[in-house]
Amino acid sequence: MDEKTQVASLSVASNIILTLTKVIVGLVSGSVSILSEGIHSGIDLVAAFIALFAVKESGKPADSCHAYGHGKIENVSGTIEAALIFVAALMIIIEAIKKIQEIIYGNGGHVTDFGLGLGVLIMGVSAIMNWIVSTRLMKVAKRTDSVALEADALHLRTDVYTSLGVLVGLLLIKLTGWTIIDPIIALGVAFMIIKASIDLTKKAFAPLVDVSLPDEEREIIAEVLQRYEDEFVEFHKLRTRKAGAERHVDLHLVVAKYTPVVDVHDLCDRIEKEINERLYITYVLIHAEPCSNRDVECPVEEGLTSSCQSCQVRKPEQGSEVRDRKSESEI
């Protein structure tokens, strides 16, 4: 959790610097593409604060009001960040269209040479800084399975590409003198941001409606269960969901009718432990039930040869069962 907080704080600091610098350079130079990047970084700054809050809150232990923990706070954070990105894209599109109209009607659109040079410099520095910070964020996000940090990393990685796009646009304006390239580049930036917003919404919002874990993770759970298939009859009603970095799994495990409770408990513990080792932060709940509760014929009950070796081995002798009942009544 300390590492998650540290990288989230690093993102906040870098976004403060870049937002202020881009907005100032955009206003001085008159470049709408640089200003649009400033707006984008400003939204990223808000998102970075949200991510910082989310990672701190999600790390709190379960309490009486949140019996299943605070993991979904990260998903809420990611969804809000996706919405903010979309709003930023709309603002950039509006500004770019206004700039195109000004250029067409000859009412503006001039970008100073000084502004071009300064813009190229700040876009280059921005791309490098955001690449370094987003790479760091993504590594920690993958290692800790943090949706909030991954969302923040995606914001900054998008900023890298859009900064490079603006940089290329400014260079083209310098070479050609066509100022209309500036708002066109800004529109391209906006559409890239919208794409990032859609992708992030899909990833962050799905766990809020308890979507099952991905197929590859469900296969891992099935593999673990198959390792112990000689110790139970079958399993069913497997359900999975995710809350932030936490995974929740529950299932029904059918065991042989005469298996002692202590052995069933030990089996469940071993299954839960191995699933947790294979999948990061997984809480497993297993409901064990005897095979006699199933709507199937039991060969042992019918006096036939059993296909379930556990039942044959664990079935008590007839006399011992009577003695056990007698002892219980005496107690």
NORUR-V853772 format. One record per residue. N is the residue number from 0. RES is the residue in one small letter. OMEGA is omega in whole degrees, 0 to 359 (999 if undefined). D_FIRST is the distance of its C-alpha to the first C-alpha in Angstrom with 2 decimals. Layout:
BEGIN
n=N res=RES omega=OMEGA d_first=D_FIRST
n=N res=RES omega=OMEGA d_first=D_FIRST
END
This chain:
BEGIN
n=0 res=m omega=178 d_first=0.00
n=1 res=d omega=180 d_first=3.82
n=2 res=e omega=179 d_first=5.37
n=3 res=k omega=179 d_first=5.05
n=4 res=t omega=181 d_first=6.18
n=5 res=q omega=181 d_first=8.57
n=6 res=v omega=176 d_first=10.15
n=7 res=a omega=177 d_first=10.57
n=8 res=s omega=177 d_first=12.25
n=9 res=l omega=178 d_first=14.27
n=10 res=s omega=178 d_first=15.51
n=11 res=v omega=182 d_first=16.66
n=12 res=a omega=182 d_first=18.52
n=13 res=s omega=180 d_first=20.24
n=14 res=n omega=176 d_first=21.32
n=15 res=i omega=181 d_first=22.86
n=16 res=i omega=185 d_first=24.93
n=17 res=l omega=180 d_first=26.06
n=18 res=t omega=180 d_first=26.92
n=19 res=l omega=182 d_first=29.12
n=20 res=t omega=183 d_first=30.77
n=21 res=k omega=181 d_first=31.60
n=22 res=v omega=180 d_first=33.01
n=23 res=i omega=180 d_first=35.16
n=24 res=v omega=180 d_first=36.47
n=25 res=g omega=180 d_first=37.11
n=26 res=l omega=181 d_first=39.16
n=27 res=v omega=185 d_first=41.06
n=28 res=s omega=184 d_first=41.88
n=29 res=g omega=181 d_first=42.65
n=30 res=s omega=180 d_first=40.64
n=31 res=v omega=179 d_first=39.30
n=32 res=s omega=177 d_first=37.15
n=33 res=i omega=179 d_first=35.37
n=34 res=l omega=178 d_first=35.10
n=35 res=s omega=176 d_first=33.71
n=36 res=e omega=176 d_first=31.00
n=37 res=g omega=177 d_first=30.31
n=38 res=i omega=179 d_first=30.02
n=39 res=h omega=180 d_first=27.70
n=40 res=s omega=177 d_first=25.39
n=41 res=g omega=176 d_first=25.66
n=42 res=i omega=177 d_first=24.48
n=43 res=d omega=179 d_first=21.60
n=44 res=l omega=177 d_first=20.76
n=45 res=v omega=180 d_first=20.77
n=46 res=a omega=179 d_first=18.65
n=47 res=a omega=176 d_first=16.06
n=48 res=f omega=179 d_first=15.98
n=49 res=i omega=180 d_first=15.69
n=50 res=a omega=179 d_first=12.77
n=51 res=l omega=177 d_first=10.94
n=52 res=f omega=184 d_first=12.02
n=53 res=a omega=182 d_first=11.20
n=54 res=v omega=177 d_first=7.47
n=55 res=k omega=182 d_first=7.48
n=56 res=e omega=184 d_first=10.14
n=57 res=s omega=180 d_first=9.26
n=58 res=g omega=180 d_first=6.56
n=59 res=k omega=179 d_first=9.64
n=60 res=p omega=178 d_first=11.93
n=61 res=a omega=178 d_first=15.31
n=62 res=d omega=184 d_first=18.06
n=63 res=s omega=180 d_first=21.78
n=64 res=c omega=180 d_first=21.54
n=65 res=h omega=186 d_first=18.85
n=66 res=a omega=180 d_first=19.83
n=67 res=y omega=179 d_first=18.10
n=68 res=g omega=184 d_first=14.66
n=69 res=h omega=186 d_first=13.35
n=70 res=g omega=185 d_first=12.58
n=71 res=k omega=176 d_first=15.63
n=72 res=i omega=179 d_first=14.49
n=73 res=e omega=178 d_first=13.09
n=74 res=n omega=176 d_first=16.61
n=75 res=v omega=178 d_first=18.28
n=76 res=s omega=181 d_first=16.50
n=77 res=g omega=179 d_first=17.66
n=78 res=t omega=178 d_first=21.11
n=79 res=i omega=180 d_first=21.51
n=80 res=e omega=178 d_first=20.62
n=81 res=a omega=178 d_first=23.21
n=82 res=a omega=179 d_first=25.74
n=83 res=l omega=178 d_first=25.20
n=84 res=i omega=181 d_first=25.83
n=85 res=f omega=178 d_first=28.99
n=86 res=v omega=179 d_first=30.21
n=87 res=a omega=180 d_first=29.77
n=88 res=a omega=179 d_first=31.86
n=89 res=l omega=179 d_first=34.58
n=90 res=m omega=180 d_first=34.79
n=91 res=i omega=180 d_first=35.23
n=92 res=i omega=180 d_first=37.92
n=93 res=i omega=180 d_first=39.83
n=94 res=e omega=180 d_first=39.87
n=95 res=a omega=179 d_first=40.91
n=96 res=i omega=177 d_first=43.77
n=97 res=k omega=181 d_first=45.00
n=98 res=k omega=178 d_first=45.05
n=99 res=i omega=179 d_first=47.00
n=100 res=q omega=179 d_first=49.52
n=101 res=e omega=181 d_first=49.96
n=102 res=i omega=182 d_first=50.66
n=103 res=i omega=183 d_first=53.09
n=104 res=y omega=175 d_first=55.02
n=105 res=g omega=181 d_first=54.97
n=106 res=n omega=181 d_first=53.15
n=107 res=g omega=178 d_first=50.33
n=108 res=g omega=182 d_first=47.91
n=109 res=h omega=175 d_first=48.60
n=110 res=v omega=185 d_first=45.83
n=111 res=t omega=178 d_first=46.76
n=112 res=d omega=178 d_first=46.87
n=113 res=f omega=179 d_first=44.71
n=114 res=g omega=178 d_first=42.17
n=115 res=l omega=180 d_first=42.28
n=116 res=g omega=180 d_first=41.62
n=117 res=l omega=180 d_first=38.81
n=118 res=g omega=178 d_first=37.33
n=119 res=v omega=181 d_first=37.41
n=120 res=l omega=184 d_first=35.66
n=121 res=i omega=178 d_first=32.83
n=122 res=m omega=178 d_first=32.31
n=123 res=g omega=178 d_first=32.11
n=124 res=v omega=180 d_first=29.59
n=125 res=s omega=181 d_first=27.52
n=126 res=a omega=181 d_first=27.56
n=127 res=i omega=181 d_first=26.47
n=128 res=m omega=182 d_first=23.61
n=129 res=n omega=177 d_first=22.27
n=130 res=w omega=180 d_first=22.68
n=131 res=i omega=183 d_first=20.62
n=132 res=v omega=181 d_first=17.73
n=133 res=s omega=177 d_first=17.93
n=134 res=t omega=178 d_first=18.07
n=135 res=r omega=179 d_first=14.90
n=136 res=l omega=183 d_first=13.16
n=137 res=m omega=179 d_first=14.89
n=138 res=k omega=180 d_first=13.99
n=139 res=v omega=180 d_first=10.19
n=140 res=a omega=180 d_first=11.15
n=141 res=k omega=182 d_first=13.51
n=142 res=r omega=182 d_first=11.50
n=143 res=t omega=180 d_first=8.75
n=144 res=d omega=183 d_first=11.63
n=145 res=s omega=179 d_first=10.33
n=146 res=v omega=182 d_first=13.58
n=147 res=a omega=180 d_first=12.62
n=148 res=l omega=178 d_first=11.65
n=149 res=e omega=177 d_first=14.67
n=150 res=a omega=179 d_first=16.83
n=151 res=d omega=179 d_first=16.07
n=152 res=a omega=179 d_first=16.87
n=153 res=l omega=176 d_first=20.03
n=154 res=h omega=185 d_first=21.08
n=155 res=l omega=178 d_first=21.04
n=156 res=r omega=174 d_first=22.67
n=157 res=t omega=179 d_first=25.35
n=158 res=d omega=178 d_first=25.82
n=159 res=v omega=183 d_first=26.57
n=160 res=y omega=181 d_first=29.35
n=161 res=t omega=177 d_first=30.75
n=162 res=s omega=178 d_first=30.89
n=163 res=l omega=178 d_first=32.81
n=164 res=g omega=178 d_first=35.06
n=165 res=v omega=179 d_first=35.87
n=166 res=l omega=179 d_first=36.54
n=167 res=v omega=179 d_first=39.03
n=168 res=g omega=179 d_first=40.61
n=169 res=l omega=177 d_first=41.19
n=170 res=l omega=179 d_first=42.79
n=171 res=l omega=176 d_first=45.05
n=172 res=i omega=180 d_first=46.11
n=173 res=k omega=183 d_first=46.98
n=174 res=l omega=187 d_first=49.08
n=175 res=t omega=184 d_first=50.75
n=176 res=g omega=181 d_first=50.79
n=177 res=w omega=183 d_first=49.86
n=178 res=t omega=180 d_first=47.63
n=179 res=i omega=177 d_first=47.19
n=180 res=i omega=184 d_first=44.76
n=181 res=d omega=179 d_first=42.23
n=182 res=p omega=178 d_first=41.86
n=183 res=i omega=176 d_first=42.16
n=184 res=i omega=179 d_first=39.14
n=185 res=a omega=177 d_first=37.32
n=186 res=l omega=177 d_first=38.24
n=187 res=g omega=177 d_first=36.88
n=188 res=v omega=182 d_first=33.57
n=189 res=a omega=182 d_first=33.55
n=190 res=f omega=175 d_first=34.27
n=191 res=m omega=179 d_first=31.47
n=192 res=i omega=179 d_first=29.05
n=193 res=i omega=178 d_first=30.53
n=194 res=k omega=178 d_first=30.00
n=195 res=a omega=180 d_first=26.28
n=196 res=s omega=180 d_first=26.14
n=197 res=i omega=180 d_first=27.90
n=198 res=d omega=182 d_first=25.72
n=199 res=l omega=178 d_first=22.48
n=200 res=t omega=179 d_first=24.12
n=201 res=k omega=184 d_first=25.05
n=202 res=k omega=186 d_first=21.59
n=203 res=a omega=187 d_first=19.73
n=204 res=f omega=185 d_first=22.59
n=205 res=a omega=180 d_first=23.59
n=206 res=p omega=180 d_first=20.96
n=207 res=l omega=178 d_first=22.00
n=208 res=v omega=173 d_first=25.41
n=209 res=d omega=173 d_first=24.19
n=210 res=v omega=180 d_first=25.38
n=211 res=s omega=176 d_first=25.50
n=212 res=l omega=179 d_first=23.25
n=213 res=p omega=182 d_first=24.78
n=214 res=d omega=183 d_first=27.87
n=215 res=e omega=179 d_first=26.38
n=216 res=e omega=175 d_first=23.72
n=217 res=r omega=177 d_first=26.50
n=218 res=e omega=177 d_first=28.59
n=219 res=i omega=179 d_first=26.05
n=220 res=i omega=179 d_first=26.24
n=221 res=a omega=179 d_first=30.02
n=222 res=e omega=179 d_first=30.15
n=223 res=v omega=180 d_first=28.43
n=224 res=l omega=180 d_first=30.89
n=225 res=q omega=179 d_first=33.79
n=226 res=r omega=182 d_first=33.05
n=227 res=y omega=187 d_first=33.97
n=228 res=e omega=177 d_first=36.79
n=229 res=d omega=184 d_first=39.42
n=230 res=e omega=176 d_first=37.97
n=231 res=f omega=183 d_first=38.14
n=232 res=v omega=178 d_first=40.54
n=233 res=e omega=174 d_first=38.36
n=234 res=f omega=180 d_first=35.33
n=235 res=h omega=180 d_first=35.28
n=236 res=k omega=177 d_first=33.53
n=237 res=l omega=179 d_first=30.32
n=238 res=r omega=180 d_first=27.93
n=239 res=t omega=174 d_first=24.48
n=240 res=r omega=182 d_first=22.10
n=241 res=k omega=176 d_first=18.57
n=242 res=a omega=185 d_first=16.20
n=243 res=g omega=178 d_first=13.33
n=244 res=a omega=184 d_first=11.73
n=245 res=e omega=175 d_first=13.67
n=246 res=r omega=179 d_first=17.25
n=247 res=h omega=183 d_first=20.02
n=248 res=v omega=172 d_first=23.27
n=249 res=d omega=183 d_first=26.44
n=250 res=l omega=174 d_first=29.91
n=251 res=h omega=181 d_first=33.27
n=252 res=l omega=180 d_first=34.37
n=253 res=v omega=181 d_first=38.14
n=254 res=v omega=179 d_first=39.23
n=255 res=a omega=189 d_first=42.73
n=256 res=k omega=187 d_first=44.52
n=257 res=y omega=178 d_first=45.18
n=258 res=t omega=179 d_first=41.80
n=259 res=p omega=181 d_first=40.80
n=260 res=v omega=182 d_first=37.82
n=261 res=v omega=179 d_first=36.17
n=262 res=d omega=177 d_first=36.42
n=263 res=v omega=180 d_first=35.04
n=264 res=h omega=179 d_first=32.04
n=265 res=d omega=179 d_first=31.48
n=266 res=l omega=179 d_first=31.82
n=267 res=c omega=179 d_first=29.25
n=268 res=d omega=181 d_first=26.76
n=269 res=r omega=178 d_first=27.33
n=270 res=i omega=180 d_first=27.00
n=271 res=e omega=182 d_first=23.73
n=272 res=k omega=182 d_first=22.28
n=273 res=e omega=177 d_first=23.47
n=274 res=i omega=179 d_first=22.25
n=275 res=n omega=178 d_first=18.71
n=276 res=e omega=182 d_first=19.11
n=277 res=r omega=182 d_first=20.43
n=278 res=l omega=186 d_first=18.09
n=279 res=y omega=178 d_first=14.27
n=280 res=i omega=179 d_first=13.30
n=281 res=t omega=177 d_first=16.90
n=282 res=y omega=186 d_first=18.65
n=283 res=v omega=176 d_first=22.37
n=284 res=l omega=183 d_first=25.24
n=285 res=i omega=175 d_first=28.66
n=286 res=h omega=180 d_first=31.93
n=287 res=a omega=179 d_first=34.61
n=288 res=e omega=181 d_first=38.24
n=289 res=p omega=183 d_first=41.57
n=290 res=c omega=180 d_first=43.62
n=291 res=s omega=178 d_first=46.55
n=292 res=n omega=182 d_first=44.78
n=293 res=r omega=179 d_first=44.91
n=294 res=d omega=179 d_first=47.94
n=295 res=v omega=177 d_first=49.19
n=296 res=e omega=177 d_first=52.05
n=297 res=c omega=182 d_first=51.19
n=298 res=p omega=181 d_first=53.67
n=299 res=v omega=180 d_first=53.40
n=300 res=e omega=184 d_first=54.32
n=301 res=e omega=180 d_first=57.34
n=302 res=g omega=180 d_first=58.53
n=303 res=l omega=176 d_first=57.86
n=304 res=t omega=185 d_first=56.12
n=305 res=s omega=174 d_first=52.37
n=306 res=s omega=179 d_first=50.26
n=307 res=c omega=186 d_first=47.19
n=308 res=q omega=181 d_first=47.45
n=309 res=s omega=181 d_first=44.93
n=310 res=c omega=181 d_first=47.35
n=311 res=q omega=184 d_first=50.30
n=312 res=v omega=189 d_first=48.58
n=313 res=r omega=180 d_first=46.98
n=314 res=k omega=182 d_first=49.88
n=315 res=p omega=176 d_first=51.46
n=316 res=e omega=185 d_first=55.16
n=317 res=q omega=181 d_first=57.37
n=318 res=g omega=183 d_first=58.64
n=319 res=s omega=179 d_first=55.29
n=320 res=e omega=179 d_first=53.96
n=321 res=v omega=180 d_first=57.00
n=322 res=r omega=180 d_first=56.53
n=323 res=d omega=181 d_first=52.84
n=324 res=r omega=179 d_first=53.92
n=325 res=k omega=181 d_first=56.72
n=326 res=s omega=180 d_first=54.42
n=327 res=e omega=181 d_first=52.05
n=328 res=s omega=178 d_first=55.03
n=329 res=e omega=179 d_first=56.26
n=330 res=i omega=999 d_first=52.94
END
